């Protein structure tokens, strides 16, 4: 029997990448899981039950909460993971997991969420906003070095992208083609609500590139109630922007988040996402999304006013400005009755977890057969 290794950047919470990992853990129940860092109890029982092997990052001071500060050490840490004896390596990567050392003769499939966003497309969002002088001084050289390393440490035989948007990024950064398998939404977690509530909702890590600041400012301008689920390095700044007008809920359980989706007017989604699981989670609960019209959301949501391919599931805006988001929210409110909860749920089911499991299992099986036939 082939020995399978799963490699994931870090295990610190259940987000979209960890939902994909969970499916692969179920498909390969005997696989060993390798990661830079594991915060026990932060991921689902399906993942926690795995044999988990961590890197040197696990033992660094305050790593559980400040692991991103150790970014310069990640290349060394991932290359020191020992995957000896494994025949198939499946990395799930948005940072350095794709660069893991692969045993001779083994097949390496990378399910890439994005090339390392810190040093490629989103460098400015991470390192040129509200950062100290030393960070701004050191990062250009460090980022250039990491980009060169990211290209050089190429052990991947096959790339799987989670969207066509990411496939284009992989082509641009690595000069490689990808097979697209969209990320899953577990529609079983959600119920269709009985009617819209009185609040807009954001469910997001509070990182600068997520542009939650636009949602906060738009809600303040329109005097609309806004609930924000999530935490992150941008929390303090965003709280100051939304002081007195926004309800900050932190991270909530899956059950609580499902209830919040079911009761909202719409999800606000102002960032550019590689895939974007939150709009599909909202749709699974029968609620639409108001989204910036770029990135993976263009592959999952159908915009208001375009009825050629089915009922609308979202309102798009096309400039990342408060004015554009405000206009989109008003456009949504004028057409709110035209969003059908059943149609929204049906759209989410196209990307259901079972669909992803079937597609990724078939792809890995085909890749394994071809690799050893060669």
Secondary structure as UniProt FT lines:
FT   STRAND          4..8
FT   HELIX           16..27
FT   TURN            28..30
FT   STRAND          32..35
FT   TURN            40..41
FT   HELIX           45..48
FT   STRAND          52..54
FT   HELIX           56..59
FT   TURN            61..62
FT   HELIX           63..66
FT   HELIX           67..70
FT   HELIX           71..79
FT   TURN            84..85
FT   STRAND          88..93
FT   HELIX           97..99
FT   TURN            104..105
FT   STRAND          107..112
FT   TURN            117..122
FT   HELIX           123..127
FT   HELIX           133..152
FT   STRAND          158..161
FT   HELIX           164..174
FT   STRAND          178..180
FT   HELIX           187..189
FT   STRAND          199..203
FT   HELIX           208..210
FT   HELIX           212..222
FT   STRAND          225..229
FT   TURN            233..234
FT   HELIX           235..241
FT   TURN            242..245
FT   STRAND          246..250
FT   HELIX           254..263
FT   STRAND          266..269
FT   HELIX           278..284
FT   TURN            285..286
FT   STRAND          288..292
FT   HELIX           297..300
FT   TURN            304..305
FT   TURN            308..309
FT   STRAND          314..317
FT   HELIX           322..334
FT   HELIX           336..338
FT   HELIX           341..349
FT   TURN            350..351
FT   HELIX           353..373
//
